[in-house]
């Protein structure tokens, strides 16, 4: 989220990059799906034990690639042996679950595909492949697999939910809402479905009359009162931001990025953001620029900042400490509109910089001045990482996080050549600021 402090000197007590309710619900429901007998049968999630002597992934043995190779070798020798085929498919399912839990969606999809080739009529594998490809934003594949699962096993809650997500993210909103309403009839009161329906209805009510614009990477919707020339300029700046961020992080999102420009009241309705918010990325870049007439450096900074969140989210699958996420976004935003690091300078002199581990999850408990310090400190740390070790090392950290590592392990792996740890990089950063004389508190 970008605070309006990018446009003036007001600083919020809370500023964070919010993930869409759609993303949260998808992750939650996926977890329940993958920890149930749904790995083997596309049935509605419930609390019943797996049937027919089929083991759930939560209790199944763990498999390694070597284990799979041995089972594959047996299957090549005895391809018509049903028990061997079943055991191999079960191993694929369990290993795919392990990969999925690590957010290694490409690898999980490849493993589920192997299981699907063994049992092409089993809707579970089409469902799981659809879920993987939804998270990869490969919407055409996801839709095809989910529709196949629906044709094979009918309208399970999971198929309706995830197919709705795919349709919604590809602008077939009415059909998505219809699928979720059907899912809700099958599971009354299901919170994840209620959440996405509520969000979809609010967005549809606000955005139904919006004008549309497009560029090579972005799909824009904007309030009718927004000047078209201004809206097109926003697209131009976002294209420039994408070129810069993509190049520096060597990552090029394949899915088109949705963008919305709202008047302030509609922005609050859609995002539930406080009135200090100057922008948010929640799966869509949302901007309260409805009253703006021209792009100034502060607005350019917001656009670069919010686009950076798009790339960070893709690389980390959402598994990114807040200080790193916001610090990267600030580095790119400040290339367009830099501001003094006054609070950080004061904190360094007093020896009261914040422990980075307290900045990993949320800034919600911080007072206004502490919040400003948190963002300046996050920027300063990422700026130090980039100038000292390069963007390629920062990307290695992000990719490690995307593969399920925690921040300590990701930093250690990325900076192994320097024999550095999380604590080591914090110590280096502090020494650069204060010559090693400041105690971090």
C-alpha positions, 0 to 999 in steps of 0.5 A: 500500500502506498500512503498519501505521504508520497503526495504530502507530508502526512504519514499513517500509523499503518501502511502495508501491502494488502493481499486480495481477499481472493488470494487469502481465500484461495490459499486457505481453501487450497490448504483444506483441499490438499489436506483432505481426501480430495487429493484422490477424489474431487468431493466437497471438503468435510471433516470425514476421514478418507474413505476406501482405505485412501490415506490423506496427504496430512498423514501420508508418508513423505516422498523424495525424488529418489523414492519416485524414481524407484516407483517409476522404475517398477512401473516401467517394468510392470506397467499393467500392475494395478497396485504398482500404478496406484502406489505410484499415483499416490506417491505423486499425489503426496509429493505434489502436496509437499511441493505445493505446501512449499509454494513450488507450483510449477513443480507441483503441477508437473507432478500432478500431471504425471498422476493425471496421466496414470488416472486421466478420469480422476477429477482430483488431478484436474482440480489440483492442476487447475489450482496450481495454474491459478496460482501461476496465473496461467488462467487458460490452463487453469480454466481448462483443468477446472472445467474438466474436473467439473465435467468429471465430478460435478459441482464440488465446492472446490471446483466452483470456488476456484473456477470462479476465481479464474473467471473473475480474474479474467473479467468474466465476473457475472459467471464467477458470482453465479458459481460462488452463489451455487457453491454457497448453496452447497456450503451455507455460511462458508466464510471464504465464499462469503468473502469473495462474494462480498468483495465481488459485489462491491467491486462490480457495483463501483466498477460497472460504469467505469471506462476502460483502457489497455496497454501492452501489460495493463488493463485499466478501468477508471472512473468516468470523471477521470480525464482520459488523457490522464488515465492514458498517462497513468498507463504510460508511467506504469509501462515505464515502471514495469520496464524498470522493475522487470529489468532490475529483478529479471522477472517478467510477469506473463499475466496482464496486470489489472489497474483501477483509478477511483474517486476517493469514496469509491476507493475506500468502498472497494479497498476498505482502506483508511483515508490516508491510503494513497494506493494499494496492490491486492491482486489489482493496482488500485489508485485513488487518483480520481481528482488528479489532473496530471502526473507529478513526481509524487504520483509517479513514485506511487505507480513505481511503488505499487508495480514493484509489489506486483513483481515481489508478490509473484517472486515470493508467492506472497511469502515476503517479510513486510520490511523487504516488500516495502523496502523494495517498493520504496527503492523503486518509488524513490527513483521518481520522488525522493524524500529525506530520511529524517526519522531514520537519521534521528533514530540512528543518532539516538541508537533506537533503530527498530529490530528488523524482526519486528518489521517482518509481519505488520506495522499495525502497532506503530505510532505515526512517527514509528511508522515513518521510521519503519518505512525509511529503515526498510528502504535503507536496508534494501538500498544497502543490499542493492548497492552492496550486493546487487539486484541479482542477490536480492532476487535470489532472496525473493526466489528463496522465499517463493520456494518456501524458505524463511527470511533467515534461510533465504538470506543465508543461501543468497549470500553464501559466497559472503558467509553472511546471515540475517544478523550479519547483514543487519550488522553490516547495514548498521555499521554503514550508518553509524560506524558500528557505534549504534546498538540496535534495540 
